[in-house]
């Protein structure tokens, strides 16, 4: 399957660094040139996509809100 077009502008290509698998939801850490991006997806999706540590992926970030805190 190849992605031909997508409207998400924030895309980070990287490799899966770690998967913390739960019974229903799992955390996926993706190491990108910009840093680590963490996603929470269903464990079922991890299995259906055959994801594992070292898999090359694209992390898509789309949000209607971005919060900023002053340090």
C-alpha positions as CSV (number, residue, x, y, z in Angstrom):
1,X,0.0,0.0,0.0
2,X,1.3,3.4,-0.9
3,X,0.1,6.8,0.3
4,X,-0.6,9.0,-2.7
5,X,-1.8,12.1,-0.9
6,X,-2.6,13.2,2.6
7,X,-3.6,16.6,3.9
8,X,-1.6,16.4,7.2
9,X,1.3,18.9,7.0
10,X,3.2,17.8,10.1
11,X,4.9,14.5,9.0
12,X,7.9,13.0,10.7
13,X,9.7,10.0,9.0
14,X,11.4,7.8,11.5
15,X,11.9,4.3,12.9
16,X,10.1,2.7,15.8
17,X,12.3,2.8,18.9
18,X,10.0,1.2,21.4
19,X,6.6,-0.3,21.7
20,X,4.9,-0.6,25.1
21,X,2.1,-3.0,24.4
22,X,-1.1,-3.1,26.5
23,X,-4.1,-5.4,26.1
24,X,-6.1,-2.8,24.2
25,X,-3.9,0.3,23.6
26,X,-0.1,0.5,23.1
27,X,2.4,3.3,23.1
28,X,4.7,3.6,20.1
29,X,7.9,5.7,20.3
30,X,9.2,6.8,16.9
31,X,12.7,8.2,16.6
32,X,12.8,11.1,14.1
33,X,15.4,13.7,13.1
34,X,13.3,16.2,15.2
35,X,13.2,14.0,18.2
36,X,11.0,11.2,19.6
37,X,7.3,11.3,18.7
38,X,5.0,9.1,20.8
39,X,1.7,7.7,19.6
40,X,-1.0,5.8,21.4
41,X,-2.8,3.4,19.0
42,X,-4.7,0.2,19.4
43,X,-2.7,-3.0,19.9
44,X,-4.8,-4.5,17.2
45,X,-3.5,-1.9,14.7
46,X,0.1,-2.7,15.7
47,X,-0.6,-6.4,14.8
48,X,-2.5,-5.6,11.6
49,X,0.2,-3.2,10.4
50,X,2.9,-5.7,11.5
51,X,4.8,-3.0,13.4
52,X,7.9,-3.7,15.4
53,X,11.0,-2.1,16.7
54,X,13.0,-0.9,13.7
55,X,10.0,-0.5,11.4
56,X,10.2,2.6,9.2
57,X,7.1,4.7,9.6
58,X,5.7,8.2,9.2
59,X,4.2,9.9,12.2
60,X,1.4,12.2,11.2
61,X,0.5,14.9,13.6
62,X,-2.8,16.8,13.2
63,X,-4.3,18.8,16.0
64,X,-6.9,21.4,16.4
65,X,-5.1,22.8,19.4
66,X,-1.4,23.3,20.4
67,X,-0.8,24.4,24.0
68,X,2.3,26.5,25.0
69,X,3.6,27.0,28.5
70,X,6.1,29.7,29.4
71,X,9.3,28.4,31.1
